[in-house]
Amino acid sequence: MAAATNSGIINHQVTATIAGLSKVKSNPGEDFLNKYTGELNGILDYVTQIQTQNTGAILPTDIMQTISISQLREDEPPKDAQKYNRTRSNILAGFPARKGDLLELPIRIIE
């Protein structure tokens, strides 16, 4: 079966509008427009391809189940404190930016 395609629905003008609305770029250049126009069209092609699949035999996965608080497990401290401390220490030691036991995450703003 040939894959359905929507290639070309998204053009540079639509990509520039999306970039402006999402505050990614207020004045995107040609390289940006070429790259993201292609990516957005690829996403639409993939969605179209998924929509053509027969999913009649697949059961829904969004069924909600009601549970009560009594069905939840109790929160318990780790039984092996030494293993807990070793794991915690390894995480802290491997984190690039720290202030004591606090982990610092870089703030990245896309311009």
C-alpha positions as a Markdown table, in Angstrom:
| # | Residue | x | y | z |
|---|---|---|---|---|
| 1 | Met | 0.0 | 0.0 | 0.0 |
| 2 | Ala | 1.4 | 3.4 | -1.0 |
| 3 | Ala | 1.9 | 5.8 | 1.9 |
| 4 | Ala | -0.5 | 8.7 | 1.9 |
| 5 | Thr | 1.2 | 12.1 | 1.9 |
| 6 | Asn | 0.4 | 15.7 | 2.7 |
| 7 | Ser | 3.9 | 17.0 | 1.6 |
| 8 | Gly | 3.8 | 20.6 | 0.7 |
| 9 | Ile | 0.7 | 21.6 | 2.8 |
| 10 | Ile | 3.0 | 23.6 | 5.1 |
| 11 | Asn | 4.9 | 26.3 | 3.2 |
| 12 | His | 7.5 | 28.9 | 4.4 |
| 13 | Gln | 4.7 | 31.5 | 5.2 |
| 14 | Val | 2.9 | 29.0 | 7.5 |
| 15 | Thr | 6.2 | 28.0 | 9.2 |
| 16 | Ala | 7.1 | 31.6 | 9.8 |
| 17 | Thr | 3.6 | 32.3 | 11.3 |
| 18 | Ile | 4.0 | 29.3 | 13.6 |
| 19 | Ala | 7.5 | 30.4 | 14.6 |
| 20 | Gly | 6.2 | 33.9 | 15.4 |
| 21 | Leu | 3.2 | 32.6 | 17.3 |
| 22 | Ser | 5.3 | 30.3 | 19.4 |
| 23 | Lys | 7.9 | 33.0 | 19.9 |
| 24 | Val | 10.6 | 30.8 | 18.6 |
| 25 | Lys | 11.7 | 33.3 | 16.0 |
| 26 | Ser | 10.3 | 36.7 | 15.1 |
| 27 | Asn | 12.1 | 36.9 | 11.8 |
| 28 | Pro | 13.2 | 33.4 | 10.7 |
| 29 | Gly | 15.8 | 33.0 | 8.0 |
| 30 | Glu | 15.8 | 30.8 | 4.9 |
| 31 | Asp | 17.7 | 27.9 | 6.6 |
| 32 | Phe | 15.3 | 27.9 | 9.5 |
| 33 | Leu | 12.3 | 28.0 | 7.2 |
| 34 | Asn | 13.6 | 25.1 | 5.0 |
| 35 | Lys | 14.4 | 22.9 | 7.9 |
| 36 | Tyr | 11.2 | 23.4 | 9.9 |
| 37 | Thr | 8.9 | 23.4 | 6.8 |
| 38 | Gly | 10.3 | 20.0 | 5.9 |
| 39 | Glu | 9.9 | 18.8 | 9.5 |
| 40 | Leu | 6.3 | 20.0 | 9.8 |
| 41 | Asn | 5.4 | 18.4 | 6.5 |
| 42 | Gly | 7.0 | 15.2 | 7.7 |
| 43 | Ile | 4.9 | 15.2 | 10.8 |
| 44 | Leu | 1.7 | 15.7 | 8.8 |
| 45 | Asp | 2.7 | 12.9 | 6.5 |
| 46 | Tyr | 3.2 | 10.6 | 9.5 |
| 47 | Val | -0.1 | 11.5 | 11.0 |
| 48 | Thr | -1.8 | 10.8 | 7.6 |
| 49 | Gln | 0.0 | 7.5 | 7.4 |
| 50 | Ile | -1.2 | 6.5 | 10.9 |
| 51 | Gln | -4.8 | 7.6 | 10.1 |
| 52 | Thr | -4.9 | 5.1 | 7.2 |
| 53 | Gln | -4.1 | 2.1 | 9.5 |
| 54 | Asn | -6.9 | -0.2 | 10.5 |
| 55 | Thr | -7.2 | 0.0 | 14.2 |
| 56 | Gly | -10.6 | -1.7 | 14.6 |
| 57 | Ala | -9.1 | -4.7 | 16.5 |
| 58 | Ile | -7.2 | -2.6 | 19.0 |
| 59 | Leu | -8.8 | -2.0 | 22.3 |
| 60 | Pro | -9.0 | 1.5 | 23.6 |
| 61 | Thr | -6.3 | 2.4 | 26.2 |
| 62 | Asp | -8.0 | 5.4 | 27.7 |
| 63 | Ile | -10.4 | 3.6 | 29.9 |
| 64 | Met | -10.5 | 5.2 | 33.3 |
| 65 | Gln | -10.5 | 3.1 | 36.4 |
| 66 | Thr | -11.7 | 4.4 | 39.7 |
| 67 | Ile | -9.5 | 3.5 | 42.7 |
| 68 | Ser | -9.8 | 4.5 | 46.3 |
| 69 | Ile | -7.0 | 5.7 | 48.5 |
| 70 | Ser | -7.0 | 2.4 | 50.3 |
| 71 | Gln | -5.9 | 0.6 | 47.1 |
| 72 | Leu | -2.7 | 2.7 | 46.9 |
| 73 | Arg | 0.5 | 1.4 | 48.5 |
| 74 | Glu | 1.9 | 3.0 | 51.6 |
| 75 | Asp | 4.9 | 5.2 | 51.2 |
| 76 | Glu | 7.8 | 3.5 | 53.0 |
| 77 | Pro | 11.4 | 4.6 | 53.4 |
| 78 | Pro | 13.9 | 2.3 | 51.5 |
| 79 | Lys | 14.6 | -0.8 | 53.5 |
| 80 | Asp | 18.3 | -0.6 | 52.6 |
| 81 | Ala | 19.5 | 2.8 | 53.8 |
| 82 | Gln | 23.1 | 2.2 | 52.7 |
| 83 | Lys | 21.9 | 1.4 | 49.1 |
| 84 | Tyr | 19.6 | 4.5 | 49.1 |
| 85 | Asn | 22.5 | 6.8 | 50.3 |
| 86 | Arg | 24.9 | 5.3 | 47.7 |
| 87 | Thr | 22.4 | 5.8 | 44.9 |
| 88 | Arg | 21.6 | 9.4 | 46.0 |
| 89 | Ser | 25.3 | 10.2 | 46.3 |
| 90 | Asn | 26.0 | 8.8 | 42.8 |
| 91 | Ile | 23.2 | 11.0 | 41.4 |
| 92 | Leu | 24.5 | 14.1 | 43.2 |
| 93 | Ala | 28.1 | 13.4 | 42.2 |
| 94 | Gly | 27.2 | 12.9 | 38.5 |
| 95 | Phe | 25.1 | 16.1 | 38.2 |
| 96 | Pro | 27.1 | 18.8 | 36.5 |
| 97 | Ala | 25.9 | 21.8 | 38.5 |
| 98 | Arg | 25.2 | 21.7 | 42.2 |
| 99 | Lys | 24.9 | 23.8 | 45.3 |
| 100 | Gly | 25.3 | 21.3 | 48.1 |
| 101 | Asp | 22.4 | 18.9 | 47.8 |
| 102 | Leu | 20.5 | 21.1 | 45.4 |
| 103 | Leu | 20.7 | 20.4 | 41.6 |
| 104 | Glu | 21.0 | 23.4 | 39.2 |
| 105 | Leu | 19.3 | 23.2 | 35.8 |
| 106 | Pro | 20.3 | 25.5 | 33.1 |
| 107 | Ile | 17.6 | 27.9 | 31.8 |
| 108 | Arg | 17.5 | 27.9 | 28.1 |
| 109 | Ile | 15.5 | 30.5 | 26.2 |
| 110 | Ile | 15.0 | 29.9 | 22.5 |
| 111 | Glu | 15.4 | 33.0 | 20.5 |
